[in-house]
Amino acid sequence: MATNETNATAPAEGTVLESRAAEAPGVVSRVDRAPLAARVPVGAGSESAGRTTIADCVVAKVAGIAAREVSGVYALGGGGARALGVIRDAVNATDLTQGVKVEVGETQAAADITIVVDYPAPIQDVAENVRRAVTDAITRLVGLQVVEVNVDVDDMHLPSDDADDNNESRVS
């Protein structure tokens, strides 16, 4: 879970992987997971003390919404996830985290997004726009530093795919 403390700053660089490695040997995290004791309090001029905890699923939802808003993105998720998504949409229970995996630390987050690109959108441009939109949304709305956004292009949606779907529904 992401935790933002009003009276705290991020740990010094270089401690991220070291603290995680000590916690679970052989597991290397992409984000900071330093214990709260490693944080240094800010000066006494802070207005209020307290802690805000943000669930990983909230960060995933923010990333999913941001990625869906990018021009050239047809859908999120791989084939199986999209098939389940159609069923969820039919019962009005859309999963906004479909195709999104996040790793959230104390002050940092990393995201993996799987997308389907609309033809003939330039794939590299769409991927870069998704990366930028997800980074901006997480930084602005959640307040975490985004260390990486990996974009996996799983498929390309062709306009003829919609025409085929319409023809099949007319035949049935």
PATOR-297317 format. One record per residue: residue in one letter; x, y, z of N, C-alpha, C in turn. Coordinates in pm, whole numbers. Atoms other than C-alpha are relative to their C-alpha. Layout:
N
  resn  n_east  n_north    n_up  ca_east  ca_north   ca_up  c_east  c_north    c_up
     A       X        Y       Z        X         Y       Z       X        Y       Z
...
END
This chain:
172
  resn  n_east  n_north    n_up  ca_east  ca_north   ca_up  c_east  c_north    c_up
     M      82     -119       0        0         0       0      86      124       0
     A     -72     -127       2      110       354     -63     -32       75     126
     T      20      -78    -122      156       566     243      68      134     -17
     N     -56     -135       4      205       939     238     -12       57     139
     E       4      -60    -132      298      1103     565      25      149     -13
     T     -11     -145       4      257      1472     621     134       45      55
     N    -122      -43     -65      565      1493     843     118      -89     -37
     A    -110       91      37      804      1274     643      49       32    -140
     T     -57      -11     133     1035      1278     346      44     -137     -44
     A     -42      129      55     1151       998     120     138      -36      52
     P    -134       41     -42     1452       791     227     103       34    -106
     A    -109      -33      92     1788       860      70       6     -101    -112
     E     -13       90     114     1846       716    -276     106     -105      29
     G     -96      107     -20     2030       387    -286     -44      -97     109
     T      47       88    -106     1836       241       8    -117      -86     -45
     V     121       68      45     1540       118    -196      23     -150     -16
     L     -23      141      26     1677      -212    -322      66      -68     119
     E     -68       59    -115     1895      -267     -17    -100      -37     109
     S      96       30    -105     1602      -246     227     -91     -114     -41
     R      86      107      49     1387      -475      11      74     -132       0
     A     -79      122       4     1667      -728     -30      17      -57     139
     A     -14       46    -137     1714      -745     347    -131      -59      51
     E     133       43     -41     1339      -794     389     -31     -140     -52
     A      27      129      62     1310     -1090     147     113      -31     -96
     P    -114       31      87     1631     -1235       6     -46      -56    -135
     G      31       48     134     1618     -1293    -369    -112       77     -69
     V     109      -79      58     1325     -1050    -424      47      144     -12
     V     -41     -138      23     1408      -717    -581    -122       78     -46
     S     115      -82      31     1140      -450    -590      40      115     -91
     R     -24     -116      86     1108      -175    -848     -23      130      74
     V      35     -121     -73      981        71    -588      55       -4     142
     D     -52       -9    -137     1090       192    -245     -95      -70      96
     R      79       66    -104      974       -18      45      73       15     133
     A     -76      -26    -122     1189       137     315     -94        8     118
     P      86       -8    -119     1050       102     668     -20      146      41
     L      32     -137     -40      886       410     815     106       59      92
     A    -103      -50     -92     1165       435    1075     114       67     -75
     A    -110      -58      78     1407       527     794     -33      141     -48
     R      39     -132      47     1211       844     718      44      107      99
     V     -48     -111     -82     1335      1177     845    -112      102      14
     P     108      -97     -18     1077      1416    1000      36      137     -58
     V     -16     -135      53     1029      1753     836      -7       97     117
     G      -1      -99    -106     1065      2073    1039    -133       15      72
     A     116      -13     -86      814      2170    1309    -109       88     -60
     G      97      -90      61      628      2405    1071    -115      -70     -69
     S     108       73      65      396      2131     944    -133       31      67
     E     131      -37     -52       25      2204     983     -66     -112      79
     S      65      109     -72     -101      1860    1085      79     -129     -19
     A     -67      129       6       35      1517    1158    -102     -105     -38
     G      91      107      36     -113      1199    1028      55      -80    -116
     R     -45       91     105      -91       932     767    -116      -31     -94
     T      99       38     100     -279       862     446      47     -128     -66
     T     -34      127      63     -283       506     314     -87      -17    -124
     I      71       17     127     -377       444     -49      20     -143     -47
     A      -6      140      41     -460        89    -158      57      -14    -141
     D     -58       27     131     -276       -63    -454    -105        3    -110
     C     105        4     102     -608      -114    -636     -43      141     -43
     V      32     -139      36     -668       264    -626     101       52    -101
     V    -105      -42      94     -335       328    -798     -21      -70    -135
     A      26       74     124     -419        57   -1056    -119       60     -74
     K     118      -59      64     -759       216   -1121      34      134     -64
     V     -44     -129      55     -601       561   -1171      78      -24    -129
     A     -80       32     118     -352       408   -1417     -88      -50    -114
     G      89       54     102     -627       219   -1602     -85      107     -66
     I      82     -108      55     -847       524   -1644      85       90     -88
     A     -88      -87      79     -554       735   -1765      38      -66    -132
     A     -40       70     123     -446       470   -2019    -116       -7     -98
     R     118       10      88     -801       430   -2156     -29      132     -72
     E      29     -132      57     -821       806   -2223      95       39    -112
     V    -100      -34     103     -521       801   -2460     -56      -35    -138
     S      43       22     138     -606       837   -2828      83     -112     -62
     G     -68      112      63     -521       519   -3018      -5     -127      83
     V      16      119     -83     -590       283   -2726    -142      -51     -21
     Y     131       61      23     -875        49   -2822     -52      -67     127
     A      39       72    -121     -878      -164   -2505     124      -28      84
     L    -108       41     -88     -669      -277   -2210     -13     -148      31
     G      -2      141     -39     -566      -633   -2126      29      -92    -117
     G     -24      103     100     -473      -950   -2309    -131      -63     -43
     G     118       63      55     -715     -1178   -2492     -97      -53     104
     G      86       56    -104     -847     -1363   -2187     -64      106      86
     A      52     -110     -82     -885     -1047   -1982    -108       77     -74
     R     101      -73      78    -1074      -878   -2265    -128      -81     -13
     A     119       84       8    -1309     -1177   -2298     -81       10     130
     L      69      -18    -128    -1390     -1153   -1926     -57      141      12
     G      46     -139      -4    -1421      -776   -1966    -132       18     -73
     V     126       -8      76    -1698      -821   -2225    -115      -50      88
     I     104       53     -90    -1892     -1033   -1974     -29       99     112
     R      19     -100    -106    -1834      -776   -1698     -78      120     -51
     D      70     -115      58    -1948      -496   -1928    -148      -30     -21
     A     139       39      24    -2265      -690   -2012     -84        7     128
     V      73       -7    -127    -2361      -701   -1643      28      133      71
     N     -27     -136     -50    -2253      -337   -1595      95        1     119
     A    -100        5    -107    -1950      -421   -1377     140       11     -61
     T    -127      -21      69    -1659      -280   -1580     116        3      99
     D    -121        3     -83    -1316      -353   -1432     100      100     -56
     L     -91     -105      48    -1109       -36   -1467     146      -35      19
     T    -138       42     -20     -796      -222   -1357      41     -111     -97
     Q     -31      105      98     -813      -475   -1642     122       40     -82
     G    -120      -26      77     -473      -499   -1811     103       85      72
     V     -89      -87     -78     -303      -302   -1532      53      -77     121
     K     -63       54    -120      -56      -428   -1274      87      110      56
     V     -82     -104     -62      105      -193   -1026      77      -58     117
     E     -80       29    -118      374      -219    -764      13      132      73
     V       6     -126     -73      335        43    -495      86      -10     126
     G     -84       -9    -119      591       140    -233     -44      115      87
     E      30     -109     -91      605       409      31     -15      133     -74
     T       5     -127      72      675       698    -208       9      -18    -150
     Q     -17       26     143      709       531    -548     -98     -105     -49
     A      86      100      63      501       328    -791      58      -37    -136
     A     -36       47     134      565       122   -1103    -124      -67     -58
     A     119       56      62      303         8   -1353      35      -78    -126
     D      -7       78     123      269      -254   -1626    -138        7     -62
     I     127      -19      69       -5      -178   -1880       0      -83    -128
     T      16       76     123     -125      -417   -2153    -111       66     -80
     I      98      -73      82     -302      -241   -2441     -22      -67    -135
     V      30       33     139     -467      -303   -2776      -5      134     -71
     V     -11     -127      73     -386       -29   -3028     -95       -1    -119
     D      85      -18     118     -631       101   -3290      87       13    -124
     Y     -69      -16     127     -512        60   -3650     -53      126     -64
     P    -142       -1      32     -347       273   -3802      82       90      91
     A     -74      -86     -93     -226       458   -3491     145      -48      12
     P    -142       38     -15      156       465   -3461      23      -61     139
     I     -10       74    -125      229       206   -3192      95       67     100
     Q     -96      -63     -92      537       378   -3046     -55      129      60
     D      59     -125     -51      351       710   -3016    -108      -29     103
     V     106       36     -94       52       547   -2848      61      -48     132
     A     -65       52    -121      279       361   -2604      63      113      82
     E     -61     -113     -70      468       680   -2518    -107       89      64
     N     109      -81     -56      140       871   -2469     -64      -69     120
     V      52       76    -115       12       594   -2239      95       16     117
     R    -101      -13    -105      337       607   -2043      -9      137      66
     R       6     -137     -51      311       985   -2007    -131       23      78
     A     130      -21     -66      -62       983   -1917      -7      -72     135
     V       3       77    -124      -22       710   -1653      92       65     104
     T     -93      -66     -91      282       881   -1500     -60      128      56
     D      60     -126     -44      106      1219   -1487    -116      -24      96
     A     117       26     -83     -214      1073   -1339      39      -51     140
     I     -42       54    -130      -41       875   -1064      70      109      82
     T     -71     -106     -71      185      1167    -975     -98      106      51
     R      93     -108     -34      -97      1423    -976    -107      -44      99
     L     112       41     -83     -378      1222    -817      39      -76     126
     V     -39       83    -113     -193       985    -585     118       60      76
     G    -113      -63     -66      122      1184    -512     123      -88      12
     L    -117       87      -3      369       903    -577      91       29    -118
     Q     -97      -12     108      685       921    -783     -11     -128     -83
     V      11      116      87      650       689   -1084     139      -33     -53
     V    -135       38      39      975       497   -1143       2      -65    -138
     E       7       54     136      859       312   -1458    -143      -38     -35
     V     127       46      55      560       238   -1677      36      -84    -122
     N     -26       91     112      600       -66   -1901    -129      -19     -77
     V     117       16      85      360       -83   -2194      20     -121     -89
     D      -3      121      80      289      -420   -2355    -113       10    -102
     V     102       -5     104      108      -398   -2689     -34     -145     -37
     D      43      139      15      -90      -723   -2704     -65      -28    -135
     D      74       22     124     -290      -670   -3022     -23      135     -69
     M      38     -119      73     -398      -424   -3289    -143      -21     -48
     H     140        9      40     -767      -357   -3348     -17       58    -140
     L      25      -43     138     -866      -336   -3715    -146       41     -16
     P     140      -41      23    -1179      -150   -3833     -84     -115     -57
     S      73      114      57    -1274      -466   -4023     -47      -97     108
     D      43       85    -110    -1299      -648   -3687    -141       37      45
     D     134      -46     -37    -1605      -436   -3601    -101      -38    -107
     A      91       36     110    -1758      -499   -3944     -33     -148       6
     D      22      143     -12    -1714      -875   -3895     -97      -30     115
     D      88       19    -113    -1883      -853   -3553    -143       37     -34
     N     134      -43      40    -2177      -663   -3700     -66      -99     -95
     N      54       98      95    -2220      -914   -3984     -41     -128      71
     E      32      121     -75    -2213     -1208   -3741    -127       18      80
     S     119      -22     -81    -2478     -1051   -3519    -125        8     -88
     R     115       -5      92    -2705      -994   -3823     -38     -140     -46
     V      27      136      47    -2673     -1358   -3932     -68      -80     109
     S      54       79    -112    -2756     -1495   -3587    -147       20      19
END
